Amino acid sequence: MPAEPDLDGLPEGLRATVEKALAKSPGERITSDSAAEECARFLSTQATQVLTVDARLEPVGAPDFVATEWHVPSVEDPAWQDPTASDRKRPLIVFVAAAAAGAAIAAGILAFDAKGQVDPDAKSKSTVSPAAPSGTPAAITASISPGATRTAPPVDPRTIRIPMDPLAGVPHPAYTRAGDESQPHPNEWRTSTRAVTPEEQDAEQAIRDHMTSMLATKDMDFMKPTITFNQRAQTVIVTGGPVPQLPENYQDVFRRAGQMAACTALAQRLKGNPATWPYGRFTIRWKTSDGDIEAPAIGYGEATNGCFTEIAGQWHGDEEGMATAELPSSDKEEIRVADATVKAITATWNANTSETNEAPLSTGDGINLGFDPVENAAYVWTDDPNNHFASRASQSNLKGAIEEAVCRKLAAEFNSNKSWNYTRWTVAVHNAYTNDRQFIDSGTCTP
């Protein structure tokens, strides 16, 4: 402020504009509109360096601008030199592209300055399936000829598979931390920011909607997530809490829902925009108090490793899914289907007793069914109070009865109810030797 700025090295055509921008008195400084106009005139007389796709110029927030390491061409670089007469015919087209890129950067800064903190309590009433990316169109319109369009049949978002390896075959992805197993650092959380770019805002909404839809089935949608982004760490962070006197298993469901929602959203975006989408890692954190400056990490992962528990391409249930399924459902459709399916399992078993030589089942034989909304799975379990399923033969018969009855019910509901997402099943029985439940089979139904 007290000294004159050092403008040595500035091109003459730019010096006057910069001098007016650096005037000591604010009233004497050039306006942004006038500066843009003067810069446009100056740029239109110059040869410009065109950025390729590999440069991956993206809108960024103001904090990332300040922290970015910039690489400027040397003075001898041909990009800075005066153009020849033949080159002067091209600058206007190049200028338009450069101006568009500049506008995108400016939009990123303005969005950060003007938007600030996004309302964490904003709640969408839409439901996003774990198998579907946010923003999937209900119909795809393809151009046939000028003035004519053709609308493709609607795509059921539940049938869209989440890519297991979204960066397979991509030579230069924007996300460069694939395979990095390092633990998340608290600084990544402290320096993260709310969504700035439209792409980040879209991902934030997708994660929030997906989590809300999962948590609501267990009457847990009071746990509202905050989603932030750390571009330097290429990580999306989902933060929950504080919630006083929250049971520990509720926090586990929040963690699982956050991991699935973040993994799903990031995998779809890595697959669709691998050269520009920089986020592939996700961290789930939990605040123990409003003033918590650490917010310990309770889960993390990568969207490049697949989002579901699969072994050799086959989905398998696990203890975490079972724990979630055991929590009472608050969804009326789930309660209705669970009750009908348990009755169907018992009826199927009893219908086959003449062939299996098994004793008939009754309502007191402890067949239970619950839903895990995180992995879209129906869990069937029994503590076998009457010792029906101790042998391998009886367990095999139980698996057959469950697969037949469960898949029949789940497929019927899937085809009649567009909000129904459950297509997987698993079964666990009590093991008298270990005194706990043992998973004996899992599968995926075909609607």
Secondary structure, DSSP 8 states (H G I E B T S, - for coil): --S----TT--HHHHHHHHHHT-SSGGGS--HHHHHHHHHHHHTTS------GGG------HHHHHH-------TTSGGGS---GGGGGSHHHHHHHHHHHHHHHHHHHHHHHHH-S--TT--------TTS-TT--SS-EEEEETTEEEE-----GGG----SSTTTT-SS-S---TT------HHHHHT-B---SHHHHHHHHHHHHHHHHHHHTTT-TTS--EEEEETTTTEEEEEE---TT--HHHHHHHHHHHHHHHHHHHHHHHHH-TTT----EEEEEE-SSTT-SS--EEEEEEGGG-SS-EETTEE---HHHHHHHHS----HHHHHHHHHHHHHHHHHHHHTHHHH------GGG-EEEEEETTTTEEEEEE--TT--S-SHHHHHHHHHHHHHHHHHHHHHHHHH-TT----EEEEEEEETTTTEEEEEEEEE---
